[in-house]
Amino acid sequence: MDENAEISTPRDAANNALILAFGRLQGAANRLEYILGRALEVECGISHLMFEVLLILGRAGEPGLSMRAIAQEQVLTTGGATRLVDRMEAAGLVERIEDPGDRRGRLVRLTPLGSETTVAASRMHMENIRRYFLAPLPAEERDRFAENLRVLSHSARDVLPKLP
């Protein structure tokens, strides 16, 4: 891939290997998001974003996470995170509790239904990941591909501004 290729026409831009590679990454991510997200909605009754928050809370464990931590992890505004958690709370997946370290603060944690949903959705999601994300790739390249995605994700995360 020629990272220094000259772009002087729209055709050069449209056929630039670097731009094409990023476009393919974005296109694959968008298509996989749709396929896997739709399966979560149909089979588990939750959006992909809700599933991601369930995973974040599962990873965090007790006593839970602040709304700001959830927003930061999902690249949402605190208002967007609050609306999402409101919907999840109404569905019985999460609950808000007092923050033991800050009497004014509230934490979000999984309910028993949220824990059950996380496990069931994860099992189904793993099967779909194997089918749509891993199966098309050569077996010997899968671990390296996953590691490269981790590096890209962390690099991009580290560039984002931190929420106040």
N, C-alpha and C positions, 0 to 999 in steps of 0.2 A: 504494500500500500504506500503510495507516494504522498507523504504528509505535506510536502511542499509544492504540490502541483499548482501550476498557475491557473487562476480562474479569470478569464477575460470575457466570457460570453455566458448567457444563460445555459447553453448546452454543456459548457465546461462545469458549471455549478451543479447541474442536474446529474452529471456523470462522474463527479469527483468521488474517488474511492472512500475517502474519509467521511464525507457527507452521506454517501450511500450506506456505509457501514453503520453509522449512527441511526440513520433512518430505518434500517432493518432491525436494529435493536429495539427502537421505539415501536415499530410496527409489530414485532413479535410480542413485546410486552403488552401492548394494547389488545392484541388478539387473544393472548393467553389470559389476560385479565378478564376479558369478556367471557371466554369459555369456562374458566374456573370459577369466576364470580357468579355466573348464571347457574352453574351446578350447585353452588352453596345456597343460592336463593331458592332454587326448586327443591332440593333435597333436604335442606336444613332450615329454611325460612329466615336466613340471615344474609345481609349483604357482605361482600368481601371486606369492606372497611370495618364492619362490626366484628367479623372474624379476626381481623388483624388486632383489634383492640382486645378481644378475648385472649388472644395469644400473648399480647403485651402484659396483660394482667396476670395471666398464668405464669409467665416468666418472672414477674415481680414477686408473686406470692403475697404473704401477709406482711403488713397490715393492708396493703393496697398502694395505689398511686394517686398523686394529685392530678387535677385536671390539666395543669400546666405540663406535667411530665407526659401525660397522654398526648396532648397537643403537640409537644416537641417531637415525640417519637413518630407521630403520624404526619408531621408537617401540616398541621391544621392551625387555624386561629383558636384561641381559647373559647371563643363563642361557638365555632364550629364543633369543637370537641364537646362542649356543654350540650349542644343540641343532639349530637350523636349519643352521648351518654344518657340523655333524657329518654331517647327512644329505646335504648338498651335497658334502662331501668324499668320503663313501662312494659317491656317484654319479659321482665323478671330475670334478665341475664346478669345484671350487676346491681349493686347497692352502694349508696353513699353512707359513709360512717364518719364519726369524728376522728380527726387526726390525733393520735395519742401524743404526738410531739408538739402540737400547736392547737390549742383549744378553739381558735378561730377558724382553723382549716378543716377541710373535708377531704377524705380519701375515697377512691372508688375501688371496689373489690368484686370478685366473682361471687355470685350466689351459687347454691348447689345446682340449680338449673343451668346457670352459666358454665359451671365446671363440666356438667354432663354434655352440654351442647358443644363445648370446646373439644372434648374427646371425640364425640361422634362426628363432628364436622371435620376434624383433623384426619380421622381414618379415611373418610370419603375423599377428602382433599388430596391426601397422599396418593391414593390410587389414580386420581386424575392428573396429578403432577407426573407420576411415572408414565402415564399414557401419553400426555401431550407435551411434556417438557423434557423428559429424559429419553424416552423410546426413540425419538427421531435422531438423537445424537449417538455417535460411535461410543460404545461402552468404555473404551480406554481413554476417552477425552472428558468424560462426565465430571470426575473429581476436579480436574484442572479448570473446567468451565465454571463450576460452582465456586471455586476459590477466586477466580477472576471477577465474578459477579460480587462476591463479598468485598474485594478490594475496591471496586468501583463504587459500591454502595457506601462504604465507610468514607471514601475520599469525598464523595459528593456531600454526605452528611456533615463532614467536618468544615465544609465551605459555607454551609447555611448559617445565617445569623441565629443566635440563641434567643429564645423568647425572654422578655423581661420578667 
